[in-house]
Amino acid sequence: MATASPPHVPELTLSGRATYIREVPSRDPKWPPTIYTDIVVPAADEYSSPVTYQVRSRSRLAEKDQDVSVRVALKSFAGRRTIQTQSGPKEVPNLTLSLQAVEK
């Protein structure tokens, strides 16, 4: 299980409603499955839309349509990918951001 993140990893508390939950089995049977929970947070005001975040965890955070408050850490992975352009293939940077539940 994940523990508290190192000081350089941004953490925040995400509060909202769990709207979609899916479990993805691990390729290696000795590791637990990964649970992905979509959490919708309230809109900032009546003129904006609510925002949905997907949180990755090892255990179930909530049931569908249940309010939840979870501590998360912002994780990132920098890589490169190839795209097709009119002048041929071009390699561009690719940054992936994810929210990981801080579990004890």
Long-range contacts (C-beta under 8 A, 24 or more apart in sequence): 1-58, 1-59, 1-103, 1-104, 2-58, 2-73, 2-100, 2-101, 2-102, 2-103, 3-102, 3-103, 3-104, 4-102, 4-104, 5-73, 5-102, 9-73, 9-74, 9-75, 10-73, 10-74, 11-71, 11-72, 11-73, 11-74, 11-102, 12-71, 12-72, 12-74, 13-69, 13-70, 13-71, 13-72, 14-39, 14-41, 14-53, 14-55, 14-69, 14-70, 14-71, 14-72, 14-99, 15-41, 15-67, 15-68, 15-69, 15-70, 16-40, 16-41, 16-42, 16-50, 16-53, 16-67, 16-68, 17-65, 17-66, 17-67, 17-68, 18-61, 18-62, 18-63, 18-64, 18-65, 18-66, 18-67, 18-68, 19-52, 19-64, 19-65, 20-64, 21-60, 21-61, 21-62, 21-63, 21-64, 32-58, 32-59, 33-58, 34-58, 35-59, 35-60, 35-61, 37-61, 37-62, 37-68, 39-68, 39-70, 53-99, 54-98, 54-99, 55-99, 55-100, 55-101, 56-98, 56-99, 56-100, 56-101, 57-100, 57-101, 57-103, 58-101, 58-103, 59-103, 61-101, 70-101, 70-102, 71-101, 71-102, 72-99, 72-100, 72-101, 72-102, 73-99, 73-100, 73-102, 74-98, 74-99, 75-99, 75-100
